[in-house]
Amino acid sequence: MVDPISSQQTFPEQPSKAEEAKALPTTPSGQPSIQLQRSTAVLVFLSTKWGAWILGRIGEEGYPLDTIYITRYMEFLMRIVPLSLLNYFAEKKLNAKFNHAIYGLQPAHRFFSQHPTFNDDLPNRIISGKVLVKPNVREFTETSAIFEDGTREEDIDVVVFATGYRFSFPFLGDCAKVVKNQVSLYKFVFPPQLEKPTLAFIGLIQALGVVMPIAELQGCWATRVFTGLNRLPSASDMLADIAQKREEMAKRYVKSQRYTIQAYYIPYMDEVACLAGVKPKLLSLFLMDPKLAMEVFFGPCTSYQYRLRRPGKWDGAREAILTQRERIIKPLKTRVLDDYTGALVPYYLQIFLIVALVAVTFAYFPWSFFPF
C-alpha cells in the first residue's frame, strides 16, 4: 500500500500552488487523505469504489476499541446472535455517531462483510470541507481526474494509489504457489504438500486483531512441529481444512483478493493454541479460579491467556491478566483525581451474564458449541 506514513515517499514542502494544492488518494482507508491534507494539500478528494464503515480507535469510557470488542464474551455473542441482527446493531451504532450516507461513505455491503476502516479524523475533515468523497476514478488526464459519475476535478497535484498489494514467493517454487492472492497453507502456516514439515509461514494472515499474538502462537506451534512434539495430519486432511476455511470466508466477506488470508481472530488463536497445547481451559478456570475466569471471558483477549498453561507457561500471566485494564489507563493519570480503575462490564453484571450464558448454552447448544 502506498501510504505517506508507512512508505519512504516524501512530498515537496512547497506545492506548485500551495493555496490551491489538491490531492487524490484512491483508497478505502482514508488515512492517506488525512496525512496529505495535513502536510501539503488544501483540498483532498477521497475516491472510493466500495465505501467503508468508519470506526474510531476509542470506545466506551475511553478504552481502546479492541479491548472492548475483542473478547471471548463478544465472540460468544457473535456465535449465537444471527448475523443479520449483528449487522443491524453495528450499523445503527455507527450511523448514530455520523450518518455514513450523508457523508458519502455508505457502502453497499453490510458491516461484517468487509473490514471496517479505523480513522478518527476522517469525519471531521469531511464535515469541515477539507476532504471531499468521490466515486471511483474512471480515467485520468494530464492534470485532472474524471470519476464514474461523470464529474471532473482539475489541477490535481498528487495521486496516491492505496489499493492493496499482491504477495508471492517465487523463490520457493511450487511449494508455496500463489494464485490470485491465494496460497494453500494448513492453518495459514504449513504447506500441505511437503514430504516433511520443514517450512512454516509466520504472520501471513489477516484478522481483525493484532498480528503479533497470532505470530507468537504460530511460532510456538511451528517449533513443536519442527522438533517432533506435534505432528501434522495427512495431506488430504490438511487440504480439506484449507478448502473449508476458504468456503467459510467466501460466505462471510465480499469477493475480493483482500480476504484470501482472512481468519476470525479469537477462534483462530484458540485453534492454533489447541494444536500447541496452550489453549486456556475456561471450564477449569471457572471452577478453580473464578476471578481469573471472569477476566479471561469478559476482558480483552490478550496473549497472556495463552501463557497460563504449559508449554511456555509464565507465572506472571495471571497477574498480568487481572491488572491489564489498570495498566491501560495508568499512563493517562497525569492529573490525578479520585482513584478510578473502572470496568468495561460491572462485576455484578458479569456474574449475572456468565450464569445466564452458561444456562442458555447447556439448555440449547451442544457441548461442541461451548467456547472451552
C-alpha positions as CSV (number, residue, x, y, z in Angstrom):
1,M,0.0,0.0,0.0
2,V,1.4,3.4,-0.9
3,D,0.9,5.5,2.2
4,P,2.7,8.7,3.1
5,I,3.1,7.4,6.7
6,S,4.4,3.9,6.1
7,S,6.4,4.4,3.0
8,Q,9.5,6.5,2.3
9,Q,7.7,8.7,-0.2
10,T,8.1,12.4,0.5
11,F,6.2,15.4,-0.7
12,P,7.6,18.8,-1.6
13,E,7.5,21.3,1.2
14,Q,6.0,23.9,-1.2
15,P,3.4,22.6,-3.7
16,S,3.2,24.2,-7.1
17,K,0.3,26.3,-5.9
18,A,0.1,25.9,-2.2
19,E,-3.0,27.9,-1.9
20,E,-4.7,25.6,-4.4
21,A,-2.9,22.3,-3.9
22,K,-5.1,19.3,-4.5
23,A,-4.5,15.6,-3.9
24,L,-6.4,12.4,-4.9
25,P,-5.9,9.3,-2.8
26,T,-7.7,6.2,-4.2
27,T,-8.1,4.2,-1.0
28,P,-10.7,2.6,1.3
29,S,-8.9,3.6,4.4
30,G,-8.9,7.4,4.3
31,Q,-5.5,7.6,6.2
32,P,-3.5,8.9,3.2
33,S,-6.2,11.5,2.7
34,I,-5.7,12.8,6.3
35,Q,-2.0,12.9,6.1
36,L,-2.0,14.6,2.7
37,Q,-4.4,17.2,3.9
38,R,-2.3,17.9,6.9
39,S,1.0,18.1,5.1
40,T,0.6,19.8,1.8
41,A,-2.9,19.9,0.3
42,V,-5.6,22.4,0.9
43,L,-8.2,20.1,-0.6
44,V,-8.2,16.3,-0.9
45,F,-10.6,14.2,-3.0
46,L,-11.1,10.8,-1.5
47,S,-12.0,8.3,-4.2
48,T,-13.5,5.1,-3.0
49,K,-15.1,2.3,-5.1
50,W,-16.9,0.5,-2.3
51,G,-17.3,3.0,0.5
52,A,-16.5,2.0,4.1
53,W,-17.8,1.7,7.6
54,I,-15.7,4.1,9.8
55,L,-14.7,3.2,13.3
56,G,-12.7,5.3,15.8
57,R,-9.9,3.8,17.9
58,I,-11.6,4.9,21.2
59,G,-14.6,3.0,22.6
60,E,-16.8,3.2,25.7
61,E,-15.2,5.0,28.7
62,G,-12.2,5.9,26.5
63,Y,-10.8,2.4,26.4
64,P,-9.1,1.3,23.1
65,L,-11.8,-0.3,20.9
66,D,-10.1,-3.7,20.6
67,T,-10.1,-4.1,24.4
68,I,-13.9,-3.8,24.4
69,Y,-14.8,-5.9,21.4
70,I,-12.1,-8.5,21.1
71,T,-13.2,-10.6,24.0
72,R,-14.5,-14.1,24.4
73,Y,-17.8,-12.8,25.6
74,M,-18.3,-10.8,22.4
75,E,-17.1,-13.8,20.3
76,F,-19.7,-16.0,22.1
77,L,-22.5,-13.5,21.3
78,M,-21.4,-13.5,17.6
79,R,-21.9,-17.2,17.6
80,I,-25.4,-17.2,19.0
81,V,-26.9,-14.0,17.5
82,P,-27.9,-14.1,13.9
83,L,-25.5,-12.2,11.6
84,S,-28.3,-10.0,10.1
85,L,-29.1,-8.8,13.7
86,L,-25.4,-8.2,14.4
87,N,-25.1,-6.1,11.2
88,Y,-28.2,-4.1,12.1
89,F,-27.0,-3.1,15.6
90,A,-23.4,-2.4,14.4
91,E,-24.6,-0.2,11.5
92,K,-27.2,1.6,13.7
93,K,-24.5,2.4,16.3
94,L,-22.0,3.7,13.7
95,N,-24.7,5.8,11.9
96,A,-25.7,7.3,15.3
97,K,-22.2,8.8,15.5
98,F,-22.4,10.2,12.0
99,N,-24.6,9.1,9.1
100,H,-22.4,7.4,6.6
101,A,-24.9,8.0,3.7
102,I,-24.8,11.8,4.3
103,Y,-21.0,11.8,4.4
104,G,-20.8,9.8,1.1
105,L,-19.2,6.8,2.8
106,Q,-22.2,4.4,3.0
107,P,-21.0,1.1,1.5
108,A,-23.3,-1.4,-0.3
109,H,-22.1,-4.3,1.8
110,R,-23.1,-5.0,5.4
111,F,-20.8,-4.2,8.3
112,F,-19.4,-7.7,8.9
113,S,-18.9,-8.4,5.2
114,Q,-15.8,-6.3,4.9
115,H,-13.1,-4.9,7.1
116,P,-14.1,-1.6,8.7
117,T,-11.9,1.4,8.4
118,F,-10.3,2.8,11.6
119,N,-9.9,6.5,11.3
120,D,-10.7,9.1,13.9
121,D,-10.1,12.2,11.8
122,L,-11.9,11.5,8.5
123,P,-15.4,12.5,9.5
124,N,-14.1,15.8,10.9
125,R,-12.2,16.5,7.7
126,I,-15.2,15.7,5.6
127,I,-17.6,17.9,7.6
128,S,-15.1,20.8,7.5
129,G,-14.9,20.5,3.7
130,K,-11.2,19.7,3.6
131,V,-11.8,16.2,2.3
132,L,-14.4,15.5,-0.5
133,V,-15.6,12.0,-1.0
134,K,-15.8,11.0,-4.7
135,P,-16.7,7.7,-6.5
136,N,-14.2,5.5,-8.3
137,V,-11.9,7.1,-10.9
138,R,-12.8,6.3,-14.5
139,E,-9.8,7.9,-16.1
140,F,-7.0,10.4,-15.7
141,T,-5.9,13.3,-17.9
142,E,-2.6,15.1,-17.6
143,T,-3.7,17.2,-14.7
144,S,-7.3,16.1,-13.9
145,A,-9.4,13.1,-12.8
146,I,-12.7,12.0,-14.3
147,F,-14.9,10.0,-12.0
148,E,-17.5,7.3,-12.7
149,D,-20.4,9.7,-12.1
150,G,-19.1,12.0,-14.8
151,T,-17.7,14.7,-12.6
152,R,-14.3,16.1,-13.2
153,E,-11.7,17.7,-10.9
154,E,-8.9,19.8,-12.4
155,D,-5.4,20.7,-11.3
156,I,-4.7,17.6,-9.3
157,D,-1.2,17.8,-7.8
158,V,-0.8,14.4,-6.2
159,V,-2.4,11.0,-6.8
160,V,-1.9,8.2,-4.2
161,F,-3.0,4.7,-5.1
162,A,-3.6,2.8,-1.9
163,T,-5.3,-0.2,-3.4
164,G,-3.6,-3.1,-1.6
165,Y,-0.8,-5.4,-2.6
166,R,-0.1,-8.8,-4.0
167,F,2.2,-11.3,-2.3
168,S,4.2,-14.1,-3.8
169,F,7.1,-16.4,-3.1
170,P,8.8,-17.1,-6.4
171,F,12.0,-18.3,-4.7
172,L,10.0,-21.2,-3.2
173,G,8.7,-22.7,-6.4
174,D,5.5,-24.8,-6.3
175,C,5.5,-25.5,-2.6
176,A,4.0,-22.0,-2.0
177,K,2.4,-21.2,-5.2
178,V,0.2,-18.1,-5.1
179,V,-2.8,-17.8,-7.4
180,K,-4.9,-14.6,-7.2
181,N,-3.5,-13.9,-3.8
182,Q,-4.5,-17.4,-2.6
183,V,-1.9,-19.8,-1.2
184,S,-2.7,-23.2,0.2
185,L,-1.4,-23.3,3.8
186,Y,-2.7,-25.5,6.6
187,K,-3.8,-23.1,9.3
188,F,-2.1,-20.4,7.3
189,V,1.3,-21.9,8.4
190,F,2.3,-25.2,6.7
191,P,2.3,-26.1,3.0
192,P,0.4,-29.4,2.9
193,Q,2.3,-31.0,0.0
194,L,5.8,-31.1,1.6
195,E,7.1,-34.6,2.5
196,K,8.4,-33.3,5.8
197,P,7.2,-30.2,7.7
198,T,10.4,-28.2,7.4
199,L,8.8,-24.9,6.2
200,A,6.4,-22.6,8.1
201,F,4.9,-19.2,7.3
202,I,4.6,-16.9,10.3
203,G,2.3,-13.9,10.2
204,L,0.9,-14.5,6.7
205,I,-2.7,-13.9,7.9
206,Q,-5.2,-11.2,8.1
207,A,-7.6,-10.9,11.1
208,L,-9.5,-8.1,12.9
209,G,-6.9,-8.0,15.7
210,V,-3.2,-7.6,16.4
211,V,-1.0,-9.9,14.3
212,M,1.8,-10.2,16.9
213,P,0.0,-12.5,19.3
214,I,-1.1,-14.6,16.3
215,A,2.5,-14.8,15.1
216,E,3.7,-15.8,18.6
217,L,1.2,-18.7,18.7
218,Q,2.1,-19.8,15.2
219,G,5.8,-19.7,16.1
220,C,5.1,-21.8,19.2
221,W,3.2,-24.4,17.3
222,A,5.7,-24.5,14.4
223,T,8.6,-25.0,16.8
224,R,6.8,-28.0,18.3
225,V,6.2,-29.4,14.9
226,F,9.8,-28.9,13.8
227,T,11.0,-30.7,17.0
228,G,8.6,-33.6,16.6
229,L,6.5,-32.8,19.6
230,N,3.4,-32.2,17.4
231,R,2.5,-33.9,14.2
232,L,0.6,-32.6,11.2
233,P,-2.4,-34.6,9.8
234,S,-2.3,-36.2,6.4
235,A,-2.0,-34.1,3.3
236,S,-5.6,-34.9,2.3
237,D,-6.9,-33.8,5.7
238,M,-4.9,-30.5,5.5
239,L,-6.2,-29.8,2.0
240,A,-9.8,-30.4,3.2
241,D,-9.3,-28.0,6.1
242,I,-7.9,-25.3,3.7
243,A,-11.0,-25.8,1.5
244,Q,-13.3,-25.5,4.4
245,K,-11.7,-22.2,5.6
246,R,-11.9,-20.7,2.1
247,E,-15.6,-21.6,1.9
248,E,-16.4,-20.0,5.3
249,M,-14.6,-16.8,4.3
250,A,-16.3,-16.7,0.9
251,K,-19.7,-16.8,2.6
252,R,-18.9,-14.1,5.0
253,Y,-16.9,-11.5,3.1
254,V,-17.3,-9.7,-0.2
255,K,-15.5,-11.3,-3.1
256,S,-12.0,-9.6,-3.1
257,Q,-8.4,-10.6,-3.2
258,R,-8.1,-8.7,0.0
259,Y,-9.7,-11.5,2.0
260,T,-7.8,-14.6,0.8
261,I,-5.8,-15.0,4.0
262,Q,-8.7,-13.9,6.3
263,A,-9.4,-15.6,9.7
264,Y,-11.6,-14.9,12.7
265,Y,-9.3,-13.6,15.4
266,I,-10.2,-15.4,18.7
267,P,-11.3,-18.7,17.0
268,Y,-8.1,-18.9,15.0
269,M,-6.0,-18.1,18.1
270,D,-7.7,-20.8,20.0
271,E,-7.4,-23.2,17.1
272,V,-3.6,-22.8,16.9
273,A,-3.3,-22.7,20.7
274,C,-5.1,-26.0,21.0
275,L,-2.7,-27.6,18.5
276,A,0.2,-26.2,20.5
277,G,-1.3,-27.3,23.8
278,V,-1.7,-23.8,25.3
279,K,-5.4,-23.0,24.9
280,P,-6.9,-21.8,28.3
281,K,-9.4,-24.2,29.8
282,L,-12.2,-21.9,30.8
283,L,-14.3,-24.6,32.5
284,S,-11.5,-25.5,34.8
285,L,-10.8,-21.8,35.4
286,F,-14.4,-21.1,36.4
287,L,-14.2,-24.0,38.9
288,M,-10.7,-23.3,40.3
289,D,-10.2,-19.5,39.8
290,P,-13.5,-17.7,39.1
291,K,-11.9,-14.2,39.3
292,L,-9.4,-15.0,36.6
293,A,-12.0,-16.9,34.6
294,M,-14.3,-13.8,34.6
295,E,-11.5,-11.6,33.3
296,V,-10.4,-14.1,30.7
297,F,-14.0,-14.4,29.4
298,F,-15.2,-10.8,29.7
299,G,-11.8,-8.9,29.4
300,P,-9.6,-8.3,26.4
301,C,-8.3,-11.5,24.8
302,T,-4.6,-10.7,25.2
303,S,-1.6,-13.1,24.6
304,Y,-1.3,-13.6,28.4
305,Q,-4.2,-16.0,28.2
306,Y,-2.0,-18.4,26.3
307,R,0.7,-18.3,28.9
308,L,-1.5,-19.8,31.7
309,R,-0.7,-23.4,30.6
310,R,2.4,-25.3,29.6
311,P,4.3,-25.3,27.3
312,G,5.5,-21.8,27.7
313,K,3.7,-21.2,31.0
314,W,4.5,-17.8,32.6
315,D,4.0,-17.4,36.4
316,G,3.1,-13.8,35.9
317,A,0.3,-14.4,33.4
318,R,-2.5,-14.4,36.0
319,E,-1.4,-11.1,37.5
320,A,-0.9,-9.6,34.1
321,I,-4.5,-10.5,33.0
322,L,-6.1,-9.2,36.2
323,T,-4.3,-5.9,36.0
324,Q,-4.3,-5.3,32.3
325,R,-7.2,-2.7,32.4
326,E,-5.5,-0.8,35.1
327,R,-2.3,-0.7,33.1
328,I,-4.1,0.6,30.1
329,I,-5.3,3.7,31.8
330,K,-2.3,4.2,34.1
331,P,-0.4,6.5,31.5
332,L,-3.5,8.8,31.4
333,K,-3.3,9.6,35.1
334,T,-1.2,12.8,34.7
335,R,-3.9,14.7,36.6
336,V,-4.9,12.6,39.4
337,L,-8.5,12.9,40.7
338,D,-10.2,10.2,42.6
339,D,-8.9,6.7,42.4
340,Y,-10.7,5.1,39.5
341,T,-9.9,1.9,37.7
342,G,-13.3,1.4,36.0
343,A,-14.7,-1.7,34.5
344,L,-15.8,-2.3,30.9
345,V,-18.5,-4.6,32.4
346,P,-19.6,-4.1,36.0
347,Y,-18.7,-7.0,38.3
348,Y,-22.3,-7.8,39.4
349,L,-23.4,-7.7,35.7
350,Q,-20.5,-10.1,34.8
351,I,-21.8,-12.6,37.4
352,F,-25.4,-12.4,36.0
353,L,-24.3,-12.6,32.4
354,I,-22.0,-15.6,32.9
355,V,-24.7,-17.5,34.8
356,A,-27.2,-16.7,32.1
357,L,-24.9,-17.7,29.3
358,V,-24.0,-21.0,30.9
359,A,-27.6,-21.8,31.5
360,V,-28.6,-20.9,27.9
361,T,-25.6,-22.9,26.5
362,F,-26.4,-26.1,28.5
363,A,-30.1,-25.8,27.6
364,Y,-29.9,-25.1,23.8
365,F,-26.5,-25.9,22.4
366,P,-24.3,-29.0,22.2
367,W,-21.1,-29.2,24.1
368,S,-19.0,-28.7,21.0
369,F,-20.5,-25.2,20.7
370,F,-19.3,-24.1,24.2
371,P,-16.2,-21.9,23.9
372,F,-13.9,-24.0,26.2
